[in-house]
Structure formats: structure tokens, C-alpha cells
């Protein structure tokens, strides 16, 4: 309600009470005003009532929510299900216009404002996370792979004769297919082994540039966040190389926003050399549903070119999810999550190291990877050839998600390209291993349950190898029921009993 309505209210309710209510509303409005003034993520998170008030105010600015609106076009914000309308806070028109995802819609001022604010708040968070000189960014309603494709397609207009993308190998299909989908030929650069780590082969990268000719290369496509023992690419050296040969540089920073080390690499690369754009996932870094990414860079005009390359309007859902989440957390809340993630990395590393020693394995030494860890499975693999894939199945059955077992010798063909040793980022890594990652939002309880369940699986294999017998499925199932019942008890704070288990 506006001031005039509050004045009328004083005829119905005590003026003192009305003024108190007005003051309460102004507290919410002050927070909204600060957001509009600064375009930055608030220091402290908002409560849900303020967020819902703000979203309601935005939605009634869109024409589909005008009282008495008469729409006679093919896209007028009509929604058949009221449940769907509520899910989207009646922000139905999406973002952008047919020619530009960042453009303002005349009949959707609220949705347009949502889009602008989300991009501004996300830019602020990227700066807080460590890339302080980033100039521009926008949220795009596509996951990381398709967002990389959009970057490559934009570069096509700048380098029409180029047909190659130089890509230090990382065994993740979406980033590889992003280059194929854009119509380019990936030039795969195998990594070099330094200790346990797989690192960028800079000499081979430069040799390929000279062999193919810089004018025939669309860009170098590098990576920060990745599965150990692969570690982030040598971004500074690659950025210098891109400057030297005048080649664009696109960075796949899929889940790197949560890592100060990954963000520092991007900042340093841009400081000393060339980074044209870096792409990151919304769900992996901000704990929102899958379906959005952030394309960011150090040249505002180039980032605008990428946004204009997107054909048509777009869904506002990823922008809405990101804005709600960041307003709820505030800058302080997000920074606290980043700190907790670092602490969990140290804790997970220590627990995995202790467990590895029990089974005569070891935690691979990958200090340049700030998120992912790898534990060797060499002895287990030597003792039983099928154990590695079986371990993965056992962990999944025990509701351990995200852990990744990597056997030796796996071969995978992706879009006509054959990768030897697929999943290990190398043709022939030295041992089989298991991956686990300390990602944003992980809790100590997650680490403890993972270590407990992994320990039980390894004990099962150890017993089988010692006795020479197969794994007994009936006893395995009983153990699993007891284990999962105990885990549920931890969550619900109840003690599992024999009666609970037999019921």
C-alpha cells in the first residue's frame, strides 16, 4: 500500500497502530531500495517475507498481471495451471526479446528488472569470490556445455576462417561436445604427468599453434575445476600464449566460483594475458536447480555480443532461482559457505588419507586441485580385476552419490573421437582410483557417512579376497538395510532397533 492508503487506514484503525504497520513495511522497502540503488548482493540475507514482497511487486509490473489487460498476441503470459503460475511468482514473460537475451521487454518491466538485477548481483558475487576486475556477466538459461557453445559461435563471426579449438584434455563429455556442436574440430592436447598430477602440456600447445597457424585456431579452451588427479590448467601461461599469438581464450570454470584458487587463476590470467570469457554453472556454485550458467568476461562489449547471439527470448527460471538464493544468503552467507567448503576439503582429505592407509592405498598428491580428491585403488585392482566397477555399484547402492571410481584401460568414443583411459584424463594413468569432491554445501555428516560406507565396502572386498569366496548378496543386503536404517536414525534422531529392522 502507498502513503494515501495508509492515511485512509487511520480512519478504520488507531493511527498509532497504522503508523507502526507503515514503519514495518518501510523496513522491507528500505532493503529493496538499497538493492535497486547499488545492484549488489546485500551483506546480510533477507527474510522470506521481504523476498516475496519484492517478487510480488515485480510481477504486478508485467502486463499479464495488469487488471483489465486485454492480450491479443500469441505470447501474452497465459498460463493454464495456477500451480505453475504460483511456481514462477506469475513472472511469465521470461527474459530478453527475440534478438537479445539482455534486452528489456516493453510489456514485462518486472521481468526485465529481475533480469538486470540478477546479472548485477551475480557480477558482484563473482568479484567477491576473487575475480575483481570482471567487467560484465549475464545469466543464461542453459547449462555449462551449451553456454560454451554460445561463446564459440560468437567467436566464429570474429574469426571466420578458424576451424580448430585447442583443448587440453579433460574427460568430461559436455565440454568436448560443446566444441563439436559449434561446428569446430577439437585438437586434443594430452596432459603431462608431474608426480601424481596431470598438468597442461604447454610445449605441445604452442607447437600445435605454430603447426596449424594462429589464424586457423578459433580459441584455446582451458579448464579450471576438474576431477583429480587432473588439476586446473596453467591459465597464466595459456593467457600469455593467447596474447602472443592473438588467439581468443575461453575458460570452462564449471564449478570454480566456489574455489578461491580457481578464481585467482582466472584473475591472474586476465591480468598478465588474455581471457575473453569464462563460463560457470549456476547449480554447482549456488545450489539452485540445474539449467543455468553464467557467462562472464573482462570486455563488456564482447560479453554483450555473446548475449546478442542467443536466439529468442529465454526462461527466467534460472535468473529467478539465483536471485532468490543470493538474497536469502546475502554476501556474508555466501562467503561463509565458501569458508565451510574449504574446511570440508581439509577434513575430507584427512579422513580419506587415514582410510587409504588402512587398506594399503594412498591419497594421491594433487595439491593444485582445490576441490576434488583421489584415492588410489591399485592394490584392490591387482587383487580382483572386477573390483573397481563393483565398488562403484556398491557405493551407489548404499546411497553414496557423486563418488567416482576410475578403472584402468577404459575406452570411450565421443562423436567419433576415441579416448583411451577415459575418465582418467590420460591414455594410461598409473593406477585405478576413486574420486570424491568437497563441493559447496557439503557437511561434516556427509563426509563421515561416506567414509563409513566406503570402509564397509572395502572391508567386504578384503574379506572376500582373504577367504576366496564371492560376496554374499543376502548378507550384503542385510548390512545395507541396517546401515541405511542407522543413517535415517541419525537424520531423525532415533535409535535403530532390531524391531525397526525386522518390521
N, C-alpha and C positions, 0 to 999 in steps of 0.2 A: 504494500500500500504506500501511496505517496503522502506528503505532508497534509494535503487537503483532506484526505480520507481519515487521517488520524485526528484532525480537528473535529470532523463530524462525529467520530467515535466518542469524543469527550461529552457529547450530548446524551450518550447512552450509558457510559461507564464513567466512574470517577476520573476526572482529568489527571489526578496523580498516578492512577494505575495505567492510564493510557500513555502518559509520558514515560513511565517505566518500561512499558512494552516497546515504545518507539526507540528508547535508548538501547534495548536489547537487539532490535532489528539493525540499528545503526552499527552495532558491533560487527555483525555479519557483513554489512555493506562496506565497512571500512576495510576489511580483509579483501573484498572483491575490488575495491578501488585501488588498493596497493598493487594487486596483481595486474590490473589494467594499466596503471601508471608505469610500473617497472618492467613488466613482461618476464619477470624472473620467478623461479620457484620460491615460495615463501620459506623462511627459515624454519618455522615450526609448522607441522601438519595441520590441516583444517579438520574440523569435526564433520561428520556426515551431513548434518543439517545445513551447514554452510555450503557444502559442495552441491547438495540437491537444490538449494535455493538458487545458486548460481546457474546450474544447468537448466532449471525451470525458466529463469529469466532469459537465457539464451534461446531456448526452444520457442518461446512466445514471440520472438523476433523473426521467426521463419514464417513464410506466407501460408504454409499448410496448417498453421495453428491460429491464423487470424480468424476472429469471429466474423462470420458472414462472407468468408473468402469464396470466390467462385472460380475454380480452376477448369480450364477447357483445353489444356495441353496434354501431351502424352506422359509427362512426368510432373505430377503435381503433389507429390508426397502422400499419395493414397496408400494406406496400409490396411489390409483385410483383417488382421488379427490385432486385437487390443493388447494382447500379451507381447507381441513383437514391438508394438509402439512403445509400451512401457519399458521394454528392454533397452530401447535406444533413446529413452527420455524424449521421445517424439521429435528427435533431430533426424529427420528422414531424408533430407535432400543430399546428404553426402558432402564431399568437399570438392572444390575446383569447378571448372567449366570444361566444355568439350575440348578446348585447346590447351588447357594449362591446369594442372592439379593444384597450383597455388593461387589461382585467380579467385576473385570474390564473386559470389553469386548474387545478382540483384534481388532475387526473391528468397534468399536464405542468408540474411545478415547474421543471424545467430550461429549458424553452422560455419559461416565464413570466419566469424570471430573465434570460434572454437579452434579452427584450423590454424589461424595466425598465432593464437596464444599457445597452443601445443608446441608448435615449431619453436617459438621463442623460449618457452620453459625448458624444452629438451636441449636447446642450444646452451642455455645456462648450466644445465646439469653436465653436459659434455665438458664445458670449461672447468667446472668444479672437479670433475673426475681426472683432469690432468692435461687436456688439450686446450690450453688457454688462448691460443691465437686462432682457433677455428673461427671462420668468418660467417658461415651460413650452414643451415641444415633444413631438411624437411622430412616429415614422416610420410612414408609411402605404404599403402595397404598391400604389400607383397612381402614375402619372406626374403631372407638374405640372397638366395640364389637368383631370383628374378630381379631383385634390385641391382645386383651386379650386372646382369644382362642389360638393364636400362642404362647403366653407366657406359658399357661397351658400345651400345647402339648410338649413344650421344657422341662418343669419340669417333665413330665411323664418319660423321659429317666433317670432322676436322682433319681426318687422315683417310681420304677415300681410297688410296692405293694400298693401304695396310691390310694384311690378311693373317698375320701371326700375333699371338699373345704369348709372351714368355711367362712361364708359370713354374716356380719351384714346387716340386711335388708335395701334395698333401692328400692323403687318401680319404677324401670326402666327396661324394658324388655331386652334390648340388653345385659346389663352386666350379667343378670341372664342366658340368653340363651347362652352366651359365655362359661359358665361352662358346660351346657348340651351338647353343640356342641362338646366340647373337650372330652366328654365321662365320666364326673365326676358327683358325686352326691352332690349337694349343701346342706350344713347344714345351714339353715336359723336361724340367731340369731335375735330375736325381740329386738327392741330398748327400752330404758327406758326413761320415761318422766321426765324431770327436768325443772320445770316451764313450759314454752311453748315449749321448745326444746326437740327433740328426739335425744338421745345420745347413744353411744356404751355401751352395757351391758358387761363390762369386766369380771365380775364374771361368767356369763354364757359361755362366750367364753372359759375361762380357764377350766371350768367344762367340756365342750364338748371335749376339747383337752385330758383331763385326761380320760374321758369316752371312746373315740374312740381309743386312743393311738396315740402319735405323729407320729409314723411310717406309720400310715394309712391315714394321712392327707397330701394332696398334698401341700396346702398352705393356708394362710389366705388371703382373697380377700377383701381389705378395699376400702373406698371411701373418696375422699375429696370434690369436687364440687357436689352439690346436691340441690334439691328443699327444701326450708324451709317449715315446721319447723324442718325437718331433718337437722342436721348440720354435718360438716366433722367428720369422725371417730377420736377417740383418737389414733392418729398414733404413738405417742411416746410410750404409754403403750403397744400397739399391737406389735410394733417393739421390745420392751424389751421381750415380751412374746414369740415372734418368736425366739429370741436369746436363751432364757431359754430352750425352747423345741426343738430347732434346726429344725424349720419349715420355709420354704420359705414364703415370703411376697410380694404379688403383689398389687399395688395401682392403682385404677381407678381414674385418675386425669383428667377426660374428658375435662372440661373447667377451670381447675385450674391454668394454666400458667398465666392467666390474673390477678390472685389474689396473692398478696404478702403473705397473711395469709396461703393459701393453700400450696404455695411453701415453706414457712417457716416450716410448719408441716412436709413436706417430708424431708427437710434438717435436722431437729431436730430428726426425726425418724431414719434416717440413721446414725446420729451422736451417738445416745445413744443405738441403737439396730440394727435391720435387716430390710432392704428394698431391695429386689432383683431387682425389675423393677417397673417403673411407666409409665403409658400409658396416652397420651393426644391427643385430636382431633386437627387436623390442622385447620379445618373450624371454630371451636368455639373459638380458641385462636388467629388466624392470619388472619381471614376474607378472606379466599380463598374458592373455591368451595368444596363441600362435596366429600369425597373419600380418605382422607389420615389421618394418625396418626403418632405420634412419640413414639417410644419405647425407654426408657432411663433407665440408671441404674448406680450403683456405682462400678460395677465389669465389666471391659471391656470384659473379656473373656466370661462371661455369656451373655452379650448383643450380642456378635458375634455368640454364639450358637443359640440364637433366630433367628438372621438373616439367619443363615445357614439352619434353619428348614423350611424357606419359600421355597415352591417347584416351581422351574422355574424362568424365568425372570419376570419382573414386569413393569407396566406402569410408565413412567417418569413424567406423568402429575402432580401428587401432589408435587413432588420434584421441578419441573419447576415453578409451581404456588407459592410455598413457597419461592423459591429463588428470583423470580421477586418481590414479595411483600416486602420481607425484604430488598432487595437492594433499592427499591423505598423509603421505610420509613427510613432506617438507624436505628441504635441503638437509637439515640435521638428521632426519630419519634415514635418508638415503646414504649419507656419509657413515652413519652408524652401521648400516647393512654392509657397506664396503669394508669397514674395520672388522666386523664379525667374520666376514668371508676370509680375510687374511688370517685371523686367529684359527679358523677351522682348517685352513690349509696346513698350518703347522701341526695342529692336533692330528689330522688325518695322516700326515706324513709320518709322525712319530708312531702312531698305532699300527700303520701298515709295515713300518720298518721292524717293529717288535714281532709282529705276526710272521713276517717273512723269515726272520732268523729262526723261529721255532721249526719251520719246515725246510730249513737249509736253502732258502731262497734269499733274495735281497731286493731292497727298494732301489730301482735304477736311479743313478745320479743324474738328474736333469734340472739343475738349478736355474736354467734360463726359462723354464716353463713355470709360470706363476699360478696356474690353475689346475692342470692335470698332473697326475702321478702314475707311475707304472711299477708294478711288482713283477719280478721275473717268475716264470713257471718252468724254468729249464729242467729241474730235476723231475718234476711231475710229468713233463712231456717225455723225458727219456725213459721213465719207468712204465708209462702206459700211453700208447700213441693216440688213443681217442679221448684222453682225459681232459684236454683243453676245451674242446667243444662241449663235452659233457659237463664240465664245471660251469660253463655259461648257462646251460639249460637248468642246472640245479639252482643256481643263484636266481634266475628268473622265476622258477617255480616257488622259491622262497620269498618272492615279492621284493627282490633287490633289483631295482631298475637303474639304468644308467651305467652300471658296471659293464666293462667291455673286455672280452677275452680275445686275444690275438694269436692264432696258431701260426706256425711256420709254413711256408710254401703255398699259401692261398693264392689263387689266380682269379682275376675278375676282369671281364671285358665290359667297358663302358663306352657306348656309342662308337664301337669299332676299335677302340684303343684298349690294348691288353696290359694290365698292371700285374707284374709278378710281386709276390709278397704283399698282396693287397691288404689294407688295414694297418700295415706296419710302416708305411711311408718309405719303404726301401725294398729293393729286389730281394735282399737276403739279410734280414736283421739277425743278430747273433742268438736270440732266444725268443721263445714264446713268452707272453706276458699278459698281465691283467691291468686294465686302466680303471681309475676312479678319479673323480674331479671334485674339487672344493668350489662349488658354484654358489652364487649369491642366494641367500635364503636357507642354506644348509645349516642344520642344528647339530649340537653335540650328540643328541639322541640318534640322529641319522647315522653318524659315524659309528657309534657304539653298536647299533643293531647290525650294520654292515659288517663290521669286524667279527661280531659274534657269529653271524650266519656264514661268512666266508671260512671262519675257523672250523665250524661244524662240517662244511663241505670238504675241506682239506683233510680233516680227521677221517672222514668216510673213505676217501681215497687211500689214505695211509693204511687204514685197517685192511682194505681190500688188497692192497699190494703185499702187505705182510702175510696175510692168510692165503693169498692166491685165489680168493673166491670173488664172485661178482657181487655187485651192490644189491642188497636185498630190498626190493621195491616196497614190500609190506612194512618192514621196519623203518624204511626211509619215510614212508608216508606217515607213520605214527609219529616219528620225530618231528616231521614238518607240522602236523596238527598241533602237537604240544608247543612247538616253537612259536607258531603264529598265534595260538591262544595266549601264550605268555606275552607276546608283543601287544596284543589287543588289551590285555590286562594292564600293561604299562600305560597305554593311552587312556584307558578308562579308570585307572587307579583301582583295579580289583585284582584279587589274588586268584590265579587259576587253580582249580581243584580237580581231583580225579572224577568227581561227579560232573563237573563242567565239561571235561574232555569226553566222557562216555555218553553224554546226553545227545 
